Amino acid sequence: MAARQADVVLVGGGVMSATLGMMLRQLDPSLDIIMVERLDHVAHESTDGWNNAGTGHAGYCELNYTPETDDGDVAIERALKINASFEVSLQFWSYLVEQGMLPSPSSFINRTPHQSFVWGDKDVAFLKRRFENLSAHHLFREMEYTESPDELAQWMPLVVKHRDPMQKVAATRVRHGSDVDFGSLTRSMVKYLESTPNFELMLNHPVHYLAQRDNGRWKVRVRDQKTGETKKLEAGFVFLGAGGGALPLLQKSGIDEAKGYGGFPVSGQWLVCQKPEIVSQHHSKVYGKAPIGAPPMSVPHLDTRIINGEPALLFGPFAGFTTRFLKQGSVFDLFGSVKPNNLWPMLSVSKSNMDLTRYLIGEVFQSHSERVESLRNFFPDAQESDWKLQNAGQRVQIIKKSPDGGGKLEFGTEIVAAQDGTLAALLGASPGASTAADAMIDVLKRCFADKLNTPEWQERMKVMVPSYGQSLVEDEALLTEVRQRTLATLKLVD
């Protein structure tokens, strides 16, 4: 059977692949694009609304993005970078809404204030210093700070109601924070792509073979799970946007850049409340500080969520150890990812992260009562009967070689691209989906450099993302201009 020829194969039907597909379609409508997804519909793994926090990660409330330094100061560089990256996503989504490629913004993004909440003298001092550093920068100029009980009662009534009045507390708030249903967003993008020429969506087609031909093109073999038939694809560029499944596929590719990478899988769970009389009292995302030894994805937060149009409150996430790389993956995923070139980094990380291992084991064996007790730090009146446990998605944290020859556990996201620009993969977790547009621009820069540098593609990029090629961290006037447009277009301000 002759191979189906294409320009681009997108592996995985999540927000990353959909974002890259949408960008390429605008840059060159003639490109022949195939998206392959192993499940029976798109956005069902990490991108699904129940499988992620849904926070438009902008650094507003996530305290793990602003670590305390050895001298007692608070570092804000990572928060600035993440905030600027999220602004790129907002610009891209605004463009898609304006062009009618996405439905009403409320179908995938809703205004939800982002708040940080802490208690105790030490953490209150940390939060105040964090506020002073961040609010001095134009990206965070709208941030508010309070220790006032009356203001806190307005900002987060469930959190402060019946709390010990002698306990010292503080909070920050950014009113134009957002809740994002990345599942609905992705399904809308893929629906649009399906309406365009030269696009094919192949559901129930997992990739089982990946190799580069002598001419530089990639041979991709997928198996139709309904018929058992193997189908041959061939493309000039392959993107591995398969969430936790990206690492095994990257290893299959055999590119030199993949050597030394390993993965540490972590599962997650939420406590969920859908009782209207409780849900209606909370309209924000409230983040606290992570317990000692916890991974960044386990920063506790009480969230207002709108998933598939339905409101809910979520608290968590509660982490756990797993050997699966995907929610619907295999228990042998972790063992199959161990290769001679990453064995030592993975062993080194295991040895140096025993606190994390103990934390995850403790999370696994928590009872419902213990989880609700953690919730009461944020919602003192929480009743066990009002909350149920919901499984969230799987995340595979990056393990990579460190300069000393050992291994290092990374908690961010990373693009791994072949030197010839014919293949790229996205690895890692938080901040993940929120920075999809910025991450996919990075893929374009590394893999489509010749075309991206042409006047035609440059002009089209500037239309999609007006700040393209400029720094929102450094240019206050530019930030003011683009933020005013995106908040209005996406209805994130009154």
N, C-alpha and C positions, 0 to 999 in steps of 0.2 A: 504494500500500500504506500502510495506517495505521501510525503509529509505535507501537512497543511502549512503553507508559507505565511508568515506575518512579519510585520516590522517590530512589534512589541508583544511580549507575553508578560502579563501581570499575574503573579502567583499569589492567591489569597484574595478573598472578597471583603476585606476590611477597609477601614478609613484611609490607610496609607495608599493602598493600590488604587482605590477610587479617586483619591486626590490627585495622584500622579496621572491617572487616566484622564481626568478632567482637564488638567493643565496641558497635557500633550494634545488633547483634542482641540483646545483653543489655539495652541501654537502652530499646529499643522493638521488641519482637518483631513488630509489625505492619508494619514498614518493608519495602517491596518493593525488594530489592537485586539488581542484576545485576553480575556480574564478567566482564569481557571480557579475553581473553588471546590474543595473536597466534600463540603456539606451540601445539603439540598437547597440552601438559600444563603444569601450574602449577609455579612455583619452578624454572624451568630456566635463568634468566639469572643475575643478580647474587645471587639467594637460594640457588642450588644449592650444595651442600656443597663441591664442588670449585672453585667460583668465588669463594669468600671465605675469610678466615682462620679463621672459626669461633670466634674468640676472643670470649668474653663480655666485650666491651670495658668495663672498669670502671676504667681508669686505674691498675691495680695494677702492670702491667709495661711499659706503653707510654711510653717515655721522651720521645717527641715531645709528649706532653700536659703535660709539666712543663719548659718551656724555661728555660735559664739566663738570668738578667737581666744587664744591663750592669754591675751592681755585684758580680757573682759569686754572687748568691743564686739560689734556684730557685723559680719561680712555680708555685703548685699550684692556682690557682683553676679552671683548665679541668679538671684531673683530678677535683676535688671535684664539679664540675657533671656530668661524664660518669659518675662513680661513682653519684651520686644518681639519674641517669636510668636506669642499668642496674638499680638496685634497684627502680625502678618496673616494668620489664619482668619481673623475677623475681616481683614481687607478682602481676602479671597472669597469668603462666604458672602460678603456684601456685594461683590461683583456678580456672583452667581444669582443672588436674589434679584438684583437690578436687571439682569439679563433674562429673567424668567426661567432660569435653569434649575432653580430650587423653589419650592413652594413658600408659603408664608413663613417668616422666621420663627414664629411661635411653634411651628411643627418640629423644630429641632433645637432652638435656643431660647431661653427665657431669663429675664433679669432676676438674679438671685444674689443679694448682697453677700460679699465674702468677708467673714469675720474670724478673727483669732481670739481665743479666750484662754486665760491662764489664771492660776491662783497660787498664793504663797509669795512671800517677799522676794525670793530669788527670781522666780519666773516673771513676776510683775516688773521687776527692774530690767530683766532681759527684754520684755515686750516694749517697755517704754523706750529703751535704747534703740531697739529695732525700728520703732515708729519714727524716732528722731532722724535716724540715718536714711530711711526710705523716703519719708515725706519731703526731705530736702531735695530729692531728685524729681524732675518733671514727670517721669513715668508714674510716680506714686503720689503726686501732689494732692489728689483727692482723698487720701487716707485720713481717717479720723481716729482719735484715741480718747478713751475715757476710763475713769475709775469710779464714776458716779453711779450709785445704785439706781437712781431714777432713770438715767440714760440707758443703763444696761437693761432695765425692765422694758424699755421701748425697743431696744435693738434685738433682744433675745429673751422674750418672756418665759419660755419653758425652761431656759437654762438657769435663770436667777430666782425663779419662784421657789419659795420655801428653802432657800439656801441659807446656811449659817451666816447671819449678818456680821459676825466677827471675822469671817474669813476674808482676807485681802484678795481682791480680784481686779482684773483689768481686761480690756478688749480693744481691738482695732476694727475698723470697718471701711470697706470700699463699696459704695452703693451700687455701682454699675457692674459688679461681678455677675457671673452667669452660670446657669446650669445648662449643660449641653447633652442632648440625647444623640450620641454619636451613631447609634444604630439607625435611627430614623434619618439622620443626615446622610449616612452612607447609602442607605437604600434609595434615597432620593437622587443622589449623584449617579448611582448605577442605573437607575431607571432612565435618567436623561441620556446616559451613554448608550443604552440599548436603543434609544430613538434615533441615534445618529448612524450614518453609513460607516462601513468598515469597522464595526465593533461586534464581537461575539462573546457571549457569556456562556461558559461551560460549567454547569453545576454537577455535583456528584462525580468530579473528575480529579482525584488526587494525583500529584506528580510522583512518579516512582523512578524516574531516570532523568539525568541532567548531565550533558557533556558538550564540550565545545569542539566544533569541527575545525579542520585545518584552515578553512577559509574565514574563521572567526565567528561564524554564526553558531547559534546554540541549538542542539537537538534536545527536545523536551518530550518525554513520553508520559502520557496520562492514561489512567485506566477508568473506563466507564463503569461505575459501581452498579449500574442497573443491568448492563449486559455482560460485563466482564471483558469487553473488548478493549484492546490497547490501541490508542490513537497517537499518531506521530505529529508533532509540531516542530516548526523550525523558525527561529526568529533572530534578528540582529541584536536585540536587546532583551534581557530578562530582568524583571524586578521581583525579588523575594520579599513580599510584604505579608508573610503568613503568620505573624505573631510569634508564638512560641515554636511554631513549625519552621521558622526561617533558618534557625541554626542547623538542623539536620540537612536541609536542602542546600545551604551554603557549603556544608562539608561535602555533599555529593558533587558540587561543582568542581572541586579540586583546585580552585584558584589559590595562588600562593598567599594572597591576603587573608584567607580564611584560617590559615594555620595558627594554632595556639589559642583559638577561641573555644571557650566552653560555656556551659550554662548552669545556673542554679535555680531550679524551679520552685516557686512559692505559690500556694493556693490561697484563696480568700473566701470569706463569708461575711454577710451583712445581717444585722438585726433590722427587720423591716416592720413598719407600722403603717397601716392604710385606713385607720379609723378616722373618719372625717373630723370629728370633734377635737382630735389631737393634732392631725396634720394641719388643720386650718390655723393653729396657733403659732406655727413656726414658718418663717419665710426667709431663710438664709442658709448659708453653709458656715458652720462654726467648727473651726479646726483648733485642736489643742497641741500639746507637745507629746512626742512619741515616748513610750517607756524605754528605759535603758536596755540596749541590746536589740531593739526592734528595728526591722528594715524600714526605709522611708515609706514604702507602700502601706505600712501599718500605723501611720499617724492617725490617731482617733479623730473622727469628725461626725457631727450630727447634721445631716443634709436634707434640705428640701429637694425633691426630685420630681421631674415630670418625664415619665417614661411611657412612650407610645400614647401620649396625651393624658395619662392618668397620674394624679399627684400621689406622693408617698413620702414618708420619712425613712431615711436609712441611717444606721449608726454602725460604725466599724472603720475599716475592715478588720476582721479577725484573721490573722495569717495562719497558715499551716504548712507542714512539709509534704511534698508530693514528689513522685518520680515521673509524673506526666508533664509533658511540655505544652499540652493543650487540654482544655476541659474535656474534650471528647477524644483524647489521645490514648496512648498505650502506657502501661506501667513500666514498660521497658525503654521509654524514651530517653531517660537520663543515662542508663547504662549503654545504650546504643550510640550516644554522643561522645563517649570516651574514646579518644584516639591517641596514638603514640605521641602526636605533637601537642596535645593539651593535657596529657595525664598528669604531668608534674604541676602545672599551674592549678589544676583542679584539686589535687591532693594538698597543695600548699594552702589554698584558700580554705579547704575543709579544716585544716589544722589551726589556722589563725582566726577562725570565726566560730569558736565553740559557744560563745555567748549567744550568737544568733541561732545556732542549732538548738540550744537549750530553750530559748525563747519560743521557737516554732513548735517544739515538742509540747511545751506548756500550753500553748494556744490550742493545739489539737485536742488536749484532754480537758479543756474547760467545759463546765456544765452550763446549761442555759441560765441558771441562777447567777453564776459567776460572770457571764457575759452581760447580763442585765445590771449587775452591780457596777461594772465598768461604765455602762451607759449612764448610771446615776451621777457620775462625775459631771455629766453634761445636762442631765435631765433628772433632778432629784426625785421627782414624783413618778418616775417610770414604773409601770406595773408589768410583771412578767407575762401576764395573759394578753397584753396588748401588742406583743412583739413576737415575730416568728423568725426563724433562721432561714436565710436564703443563700445558696451557694453563689459565689461570684466567679470571676474568671481566673485563669492561670497566668502567671507572669514568669518569664525566664530572665533572671538577672544575668548580666554579662560577666563572664570570667575571662580575663585576658592576661597575657604574660606581662610581668612587671620588669622594670629595668634590672632588678637584681637576679632575674632568672626564675623567680617564683611566680606566684599568681596574685591577681588583684580582683576583688569583687566590685563591679561597677553598678550603680543604681540608676543610671540615666539611660539615654538612648544613643545609638551610634550607627552611622552608615558605614558599611564595609563595601567597597567597590573594587572591581577588577581594574588593573592598571590600564587595560585597553578600553575601558568604559563600556564594555558590552554586558556587564552584569553588576547589579547592586543588591544589597540586602539591608534591611533595617533590623537591628537587634536591640534588646533591652525593653525597659518598661517606662516608668514615670520620667518626664511629664507626658510622653507618648502622644496620644491622639490630639491633644490640645495644640501641639506644635507641628501637626502634619504638614501644613502648607510650607512652613519654613524648611522642614526636613526634606520635602520633595523638591524644593528649589535647590537644595544642596545636591540632590541626586542629578538634577538637570545640569548643574554646573560641572559635576564630575564626569557625567556620562554623555552629555549632549553639548559639550563646550563649543564645538565648531558652529553648530546651528544657533546656540544661545547667544553667541557673539555677533550674529548678523543683525543689521538694523531692523529687519522685520520681526525677529523674535524678541529683540530688546524692546521694541515699541509695544508688542503684545503683552510682554511681561509687565510693563509699566501700567498698562490698562487694567490688568488683573490685580496687581499689587502696586499701588502708586508709590510706596516707599522703596520699591525694589532698587537695589544698588546703593541705598543710603542707610544711615544709621539712626534709628529711632532713639537709641541710648544717648547719642550726642546732639541730635538736632531737635530742640524743643519745639520750634515753630512747625516742623514737619509732623511731629507727634500730635500737636494740637489740631492740625488740619485733618489728618487721617482718622484720629479718634472721634472727632466731631461727626464725621461722615458715617463711620461704622456703627457708633452707638445709636445714631438716628435710624439708619437703614435697618439694623437688626432689632430695633425697638428695645434697647437696653437702658434708655432714659425716658423720663416722662415726656 
